């Protein structure tokens, strides 16, 4: 039996998804001898340097934090080696671990990934699952190799994606599931009782890094696709279009069926005797639920229409 207290763990993570796994390791008695996170970056309108969520969580837990710009830099590897990790646990870190890091801990490097690998390898698996209309998502615990989420699988756990669920809500559920799976499996893994299973390459799909421009709505696409994108991009970059030269955020919406819509794609149409509004798309109508002009707060479409009588009939 391997005691948790005898295993020196280094945790590597950056985003909110990683925090439950870090907290679970600490709560279950694993000595986290160091945390590695991405450096603080400019954020917000004032572009102030803002520490990533894992950095803030680590400092709250009283843990040593390293924030190398480049993990593969020789000085970064030396600093990591000085911590003498037996095991490295990674979740939503944001950099591929080089072989020099992968070879450091005798117990290897484990990754808590927010998808059912090999489906949705890469940077945005939660958003990719919603964009694709997947019925289920989940978490995978894998032993890392030099590839992009290509290492052998230790365990997976799945969950249905709710019909209206947006990426931030799914991320909360998956991050908790990942933390539970990690601490449940670690004792057996550390005793050598878990056999990693190679991934099936023929089933692999990839989730690329999301860019700001991904949030721009293409009204020639189907209403259901635009709706999925609005849920996937809810936290960032959001879904947006332009109206009268101003950015218009579509904070919430839903499809009203397939088939032809009244008007060319992007045309705002009246619903329910002018009290509501939707937008014609390449296939079906997209009902607007909440919208906001740039700099303003999201408003129910009914309230927005009261202050913008020329909205219906315009072209986005």
RAGI-V817379 format. One line per field, one symbol per residue. ss: DSSP state (a for helix, b for strand, c for the rest). psi: psi as a letter, one per 30 degrees, with the letter a starting at -180 (. if undefined). Layout:
ss: ???
psi: ???
This chain:
ss: cccaaacbbbbbbccaaaaaaaaaaaacccbbbbbbccccbbbccccbbbccaaaaaaaaccccbbcccccccaaaaaaaacccccbbbbbcccccccaaaaccccccbbbbbcccccccbbccaaaaaaaccccbbbbbbbbcccccccccbbbbbbbbccccccaaaaaaaaaaaaaaaaaaaaaaaaccccccbcccaaaccbbccccaaaabcccccbaaaaaaaaaacccccccbbbbccbbbbbbbbbbcccccccccccbbbbbccccbbbbbccbcbbbbbbbbbcccccbbaaaaaaacccccccbc
psi: kkkeffjjkkkjleleefeeeeeeeefggkjjflkklllklkllefhkkkkleeeeeeeefhlkkkikejefkeeeeeeeeffhkfkkkkkhegkkklefeefekfgakkkjkhlikgkhlafheeeeeeefgkflaalkklkkafljhflkkellklkkklegkleeeeeeeeeeeeeeeefefeeeefgggkjkkkljefgklkjlkklefffkkjfflleeeeeeeeeegeekglklakkhgkkjkjeklkkglaakljllkfkklkkhhfflllkkafjlkjkkeklklkfllkkkeeeeeefifgekflk.
